[in-house]
Amino acid sequence: MMNIIVLDGHTLNPGDLDWTALQALGNVTVYERTPEAMVAERIATADVVLTNKAIVNAAAIEQAKQLKYIGVTATGFNVVDIAAARARHIPVTNVPAYSTASVAQLTFALILELCHHTGLHAASVRAGEWSSSIDFSYWKTPLTELSGSTLGIVGLGQIGQAVARIALAFGMKVIANHKHPDRDAMEGVTFVDLATCFRDADIISLHCPLNAGNKEFVQMDLLRTMKPSAFLINTSRGPLIRETDLAEALKEGIIAGAALDVLSAEPPSAGNPLISSPNIIITPHIAWATQAARKRLMHTVVENLKAFQGGVPQNIIN
């Protein structure tokens, strides 16, 4: 049977799922976490390696003489040296589209929190402020209605489209900047250039993949074109935003607020300027992590390996 090594199983399965389906495919060893310095040692006798964020570099691949297959338990695959795997004729697979609904859901959870600050108001009630109020109602922040406002989406792939459908259901206008407007035309969505998207939107939501051409494209010059009442949402990739510029924009009131599920380094350093910025919500990269999404992820990880073992590999990156 194949020797299957899971390098960082805690990420996918912290204990609320099980490995039974994977265990049916070989001898499985699950490490909860693996630092990069230990990867080569742990995969030295592996036929199959599964990783989410543990780095599988060229040296580790070269030393793993039995290695036949690398499965990424995520959509992004930059943790694997793809060229080194290709040189050894080792297929690398990923899991596309498993978290679309969950990411769209968190996107709107963040938007709604910026609009109503429900957590702040609930804490106020718990602290006794309503019981001691002379009025039947009060609010501690401006309250924002979504209907009639404009959502600007950067990247109208599967997640961007799911977000657009929710926005349309709220009665919002939706504009989008996207590389493939003809291929991904969507009723109710108007395609615009990037400058127009940032200028006209009341809320900007990022849903584009990270690449060499768009790293830190959200920087001060672009932020200054936004409405002072606008919000910026990022549930995509942290390095899309120049974090020092966003921190300054929030401090200066150039935009009204931001909500991020991703940062440039994860976990962030204590000195990340966004953590102490005003008018910001930061969640610890949880958009993908609902149990339903992780169940789909686990299922596809197993199906990818089954397909490889059956001679008809699927979701091949390289």
Secondary structure as the mmCIF struct_conf table of DSSP 4:
data_model
#
loop_
_struct_conf.conf_type_id
_struct_conf.id
_struct_conf.beg_label_comp_id
_struct_conf.beg_label_asym_id
_struct_conf.beg_label_seq_id
_struct_conf.end_label_comp_id
_struct_conf.end_label_asym_id
_struct_conf.end_label_seq_id
STRN STRN1 MET A 2 VAL A 6
BEND BEND1 LEU A 7 LEU A 7
HELX_RH_AL_P HELX_RH_AL_P1 GLY A 9 LEU A 12
BEND BEND2 PRO A 14 LEU A 17
HELX_RH_AL_P HELX_RH_AL_P2 THR A 20 GLN A 23
TURN_TY1_P TURN_TY1_P1 ALA A 24 LEU A 25
STRN STRN2 GLY A 26 VAL A 30
BEND BEND3 GLU A 32 GLU A 32
HELX_RH_AL_P HELX_RH_AL_P3 GLU A 36 ARG A 42
TURN_TY1_P TURN_TY1_P2 ILE A 43 THR A 45
BEND BEND4 ASP A 47 ASP A 47
STRN STRN3 VAL A 48 THR A 51
BEND BEND5 ASN A 52 ALA A 54
STRN STRN4 VAL A 56 VAL A 56
HELX_RH_AL_P HELX_RH_AL_P4 ALA A 58 GLN A 63
TURN_TY1_P TURN_TY1_P3 LYS A 65 GLN A 66
STRN STRN5 TYR A 69 VAL A 72
BEND BEND6 THR A 73 THR A 75
TURN_TY1_P TURN_TY1_P4 ASN A 78 VAL A 79
STRN STRN6 VAL A 80 VAL A 80
HELX_RH_AL_P HELX_RH_AL_P5 ILE A 82 ALA A 87
TURN_TY1_P TURN_TY1_P5 ARG A 88 HIS A 89
STRN STRN7 VAL A 92 THR A 93
BEND BEND7 ALA A 97 ALA A 97
TURN_TY1_P TURN_TY1_P6 TYR A 98 SER A 99
HELX_RH_AL_P HELX_RH_AL_P6 THR A 100 HIS A 116
HELX_RH_AL_P HELX_RH_AL_P7 THR A 118 ARG A 126
TURN_TY1_P TURN_TY1_P7 ALA A 127 SER A 132
BEND BEND8 ILE A 134 PHE A 136
BEND BEND9 LYS A 140 THR A 141
TURN_TY1_P TURN_TY1_P8 SER A 147 GLY A 148
STRN STRN8 THR A 150 VAL A 154
BEND BEND10 GLY A 157 GLY A 157
HELX_RH_AL_P HELX_RH_AL_P8 GLN A 158 ALA A 169
TURN_TY1_P TURN_TY1_P9 PHE A 170 GLY A 171
STRN STRN9 LYS A 173 ASN A 177
BEND BEND11 LYS A 179 LYS A 179
TURN_TY1_P TURN_TY1_P10 PRO A 181 ASP A 184
TURN_TY1_P TURN_TY1_P11 GLU A 187 GLY A 188
STRN STRN10 VAL A 189 PHE A 191
HELX_RH_AL_P HELX_RH_AL_P9 LEU A 194 ASP A 200
BEND BEND12 ASP A 202 ASP A 202
STRN STRN11 ILE A 203 LEU A 206
TURN_TY1_P TURN_TY1_P12 ALA A 212 GLU A 216
STRN STRN12 VAL A 218 VAL A 218
HELX_RH_AL_P HELX_RH_AL_P10 MET A 220 LEU A 223
TURN_TY1_P TURN_TY1_P13 ARG A 224 THR A 225
BEND BEND13 MET A 226 MET A 226
TURN_TY1_P TURN_TY1_P14 PRO A 228 SER A 229
STRN STRN13 PHE A 231 ASN A 234
BEND BEND14 SER A 236 SER A 236
HELX_RH_3T_P HELX_RH_3T_P1 GLY A 238 LEU A 240
STRN STRN14 ILE A 241 ILE A 241
HELX_RH_AL_P HELX_RH_AL_P11 GLU A 243 GLU A 252
TURN_TY1_P TURN_TY1_P15 GLY A 253 GLY A 253
BEND BEND15 ILE A 254 ALA A 256
STRN STRN15 GLY A 257 LEU A 260
BEND BEND16 ASP A 261 ASP A 261
BEND BEND17 SER A 264 PRO A 267
HELX_LH_PP_P HELX_LH_PP_P1 PRO A 268 SER A 269
TURN_TY1_P TURN_TY1_P16 ALA A 270 GLY A 271
TURN_TY1_P TURN_TY1_P17 PRO A 273 SER A 276
BEND BEND18 PRO A 278 ASN A 279
STRN STRN16 ILE A 280 ILE A 282
BEND BEND19 HIS A 285 HIS A 285
TURN_TY1_P TURN_TY1_P18 ALA A 287 TRP A 288
HELX_RH_AL_P HELX_RH_AL_P12 GLN A 291 GLN A 309
TURN_TY1_P TURN_TY1_P19 GLY A 310 GLY A 311
BEND BEND20 ASN A 315 ASN A 315
STRN STRN17 ILE A 316 ILE A 316
#
